[in-house]
Each structure stands twice: as C-alpha cells, then as structure tokens.
C-alpha cells in the first residue's frame, strides 16, 4: 500500500480513513432578496424571475449562455439601484430568446438519459422545478442535494462544461439564495454536460506528474514555455479545447496533476491571484483588448470561492481541481499569452475601490456582463484575502481603466 500511495499526489490521498480536506474560507454575505421588502432587492428578485420565465438559458443555436442573472447580480452587489437594474434588463434582453419546447419531457426515472443534449434545457428546468415543488416543498437546496451532489457521478463533478457557466450560475444561486437560479444551474449542468466530468469522476486520471508545484502561476509559466504544445492550433479560440484533449490529453494531465494542494487554503488563495493575473497581466500596455475566455477563469474562480462554504467537504478539492483543469485548457487554447505582473501599474493615482465600482456601474462598459463580473470578482477576492498592499485594487484599476473590448 505504501508503494502505491507514493504515486498518488497529496491532493488525493486519503490514508487510513482520513476525512476529505476542507478549504475553509468564510462564507460570502448572502443576499436575501426573496424576503427583503426594500425596493432594490425586490427589483432584482422580479427581474431574475422575469428572465427565468421569458428567456432560455441557452440561445443562438444553443451555443450562447444567458448572462442576464450574472450582470444583474454583480451590478446589484456593486450597488446598482432599481432604475439601473431595469436598464440592464432591457439592454440584455435585446439579444436573448424565448424558450423552445424540448423533444420530450424527462422524469425521475430517466433524467440522466439526455445529459449533454442542449435541446433538453427546457425539459430539465421543468423537471427540476417539479421536483422542488412536489417532492421538496419549494426547498431548492434539497433539490441540489439530490441531483447536484448525489449519485455515482454527481453533476457537481461536471460544472466546467460550457466555459464553466453551470459553475458560475450555481454560485449566484447560493449567494442570492434564489431558487430560479438554482433550477437554471441544474438545467445548465445537465444540458451542457460533457466529457470533462470524467477527469474528476474517474480517479485513474489522477497520476504522479513528472514534477509538482504548489504555485499555479509557476505551472502556467512552464506550460507557456513547453514546445510540445507548439503547432497544435492555428489560432486562439476556445474550440481548441476539444482538439487539445484529443491530441494532447496526457500532456494536459501532466500539468493538471502537477499542482499540489499541500495547504489547500493557501493554494486556493494563490489560484485566485493567478486567475486575476491571467486576465489583467496578459494584456501588454497600449493594446486594451482582454481575452474573453480568460475572464471565465476569473469568474469561475469567484464561483468556487462562493460555493466552498456551502458544498459538502468531500467536493472541495475536486471543485478546485475542476477549476484548474478549465484554467489549463483555456490558457492553452488561446495560445498561452505572456503573463507579466509588471503590466499592472502600482501607482493608483489616488483611485480607490469606490472609483472602480463607479466605473463598473456608470462607465462606458456598465452593460457589458463580463466587464462588470470581472471587476466584481476582483473586489470579492480583495475582501476574502485582504489587500494590505493594494495588489487587487491595482489590478482592478488597471482593468477598469484600460479595457476597450474582448478578443
């Protein structure tokens, strides 16, 4: 047994019945919009419900994700007032689509049969809502307990499909204690389910790497300098992810298994710092164009941070390793842009978090969901870990001021 364990990374070792290791971070402040009588939370509640009723969660030939809830909740948390929330809803609605009927219904006996079929997004919403009402008396957390956390291959191990949007959506459900968002998260996780879950569900993919490091940034630097990835893709695009796993799965897994979570809380903090650097410190001065796929590395990291205090401990390490797999895949798929912390000026010129939050709510890009979500994610990281030296603030200021669009 000792010989076998020497080949299993520390992250997955459970010796002598040792309990799964927790990543113990304090919970974020939950927004109780369902019961708050003030106008601002009531407005958000009504708009989330309107989006749930009127707009599908997948649209544009089932390839795009509905970000309405994400920008509404992020703007709300940054201080948006009721009129701003209405304006955001009106603007975001312009590109969304109404629900379309699924080919058939799904039931408790066969709900897993259509996992990964996006045409069933409506059927999954109906099914999970029926379970919430008829089986669990409107307690959405019990529905999550059974269908997200339960079973041999639980849905929670497949949340990085569709660029991590099921993961992001589930984070908002818990942060805003909202049953519509919870049902949508379950439907997203079900209808976009794909092969990536197997790397978490099947322990045979976790093997000893040729090297280990506790630093995700150090590993990403090695990835960027690894010539074995050269020539895999002609251009940077997220569609490269499938090709990456088809052509270079062992190499990806070598780097995936290289991250050692010797101190899970410390490594999680470093992973959040790495996510911010990937987005903000990968853009050379004067270019002003930020990567659309790397912003999802940041927003999924924020979702993990929200979820850790709420999900069962046995999923903590697995959830972080899911994020790490998505991070590696996204970074390689966009051709490993250089990350240089010196791209982030440290002279804040007197700018504070109030300045950054005002840019998110009232600046030119206040209706760009990913712009607002990125700022909000950096802000929450600063609250979680502290920001004595203003490193998180410097990254937020640089992004808020420098951003001109996505590539």
Residue, then its C-alpha position, 0 to 999 in steps of 0.5 A: x500500500x505504501x508503494x502505491x500511495x507514493x504515486x498518488x499526489x497529496x491532493x488525493x490521498x486519503x490514508x487510513x480513513x482520513x476525512x476529505x480536506x476542507x478549504x475553509x474560507x468564510x462564507x460570502x454575505x448572502x443576499x436575501x432578496x426573496x424576503x427583503x421588502x426594500x425596493x432594490x432587492x425586490x427589483x432584482x428578485x422580479x427581474x431574475x424571475x422575469x428572465x427565468x420565465x421569458x428567456x432560455x438559458x441557452x440561445x443562438x443555436x444553443x451555443x450562447x449562455x444567458x448572462x442576464x442573472x450574472x450582470x444583474x447580480x454583480x451590478x446589484x452587489x456593486x450597488x446598482x439601484x432599481x432604475x439601473x437594474x431595469x436598464x440592464x434588463x432591457x439592454x440584455x434582453x435585446x439579444x436573448x430568446x424565448x424558450x423552445x419546447x424540448x423533444x420530450x419531457x424527462x422524469x425521475x426515472x430517466x433524467x440522466x438519459x439526455x445529459x449533454x443534449x442542449x435541446x433538453x434545457x427546457x425539459x430539465x428546468x421543468x423537471x427540476x422545478x417539479x421536483x422542488x415543488x412536489x417532492x421538496x416543498x419549494x426547498x431548492x437546496x434539497x433539490x441540489x442535494x439530490x441531483x447536484x451532489x448525489x449519485x455515482x457521478x454527481x453533476x457537481x463533478x461536471x460544472x466546467x462544461x460550457x466555459x464553466x457557466x453551470x459553475x458560475x450560475x450555481x454560485x449566484x444561486x447560493x449567494x442570492x439564495x434564489x431558487x430560479x437560479x438554482x433550477x437554471x444551474x441544474x438545467x445548465x449542468x445537465x444540458x451542457x454536460x460533457x466529457x470533462x466530468x470524467x477527469x474528476x469522476x474517474x480517479x485513474x486520471x489522477x497520476x504522479x506528474x513528472x514534477x509538482x508545484x504548489x504555485x499555479x502561476x509557476x505551472x502556467x509559466x512552464x506550460x507557456x514555455x513547453x514546445x510540445x504544445x507548439x503547432x497544435x492550433x492555428x489560432x486562439x479560440x476556445x474550440x481548441x479545447x476539444x482538439x487539445x484533449x484529443x491530441x494532447x490529453x496526457x500532456x494536459x494531465x501532466x500539468x493538471x496533476x502537477x499542482x499540489x494542494x499541500x495547504x489547500x487554503x493557501x493554494x486556493x488563495x494563490x489560484x485566485x491571484x493567478x486567475x486575476x493575473x491571467x486576465x489583467x497581466x496578459x494584456x501588454x500596455x497600449x493594446x486594451x483588448x482582454x481575452x474573453x475566455x480568460x475572464x471565465x477563469x476569473x469568474x469561475x474562480x469567484x464561483x468556487x470561492x462562493x460555493x466552498x462554504x456551502x458544498x459538502x467537504x468531500x467536493x472541495x478539492x475536486x471543485x478546485x481541481x475542476x477549476x484548474x483543469x478549465x484554467x489549463x485548457x483555456x490558457x492553452x487554447x488561446x495560445x498561452x499569452x505572456x503573463x507579466x505582473x509588471x503590466x499592472x501599474x502600482x501607482x493608483x493615482x489616488x483611485x480607490x475601490x469606490x472609483x472602480x465600482x463607479x466605473x463598473x456601474x456608470x462607465x462606458x462598459x456598465x452593460x457589458x456582463x463580463x466587464x462588470x463580473x470581472x471587476x466584481x470578482x476582483x473586489x470579492x477576492x480583495x475582501x476574502x484575502x485582504x489587500x494590505x498592499x493594494x495588489x487587487x485594487x491595482x489590478x482592478x484599476x488597471x482593468x477598469x481603466x484600460x479595457x476597450x473590448x474582448x478578443 
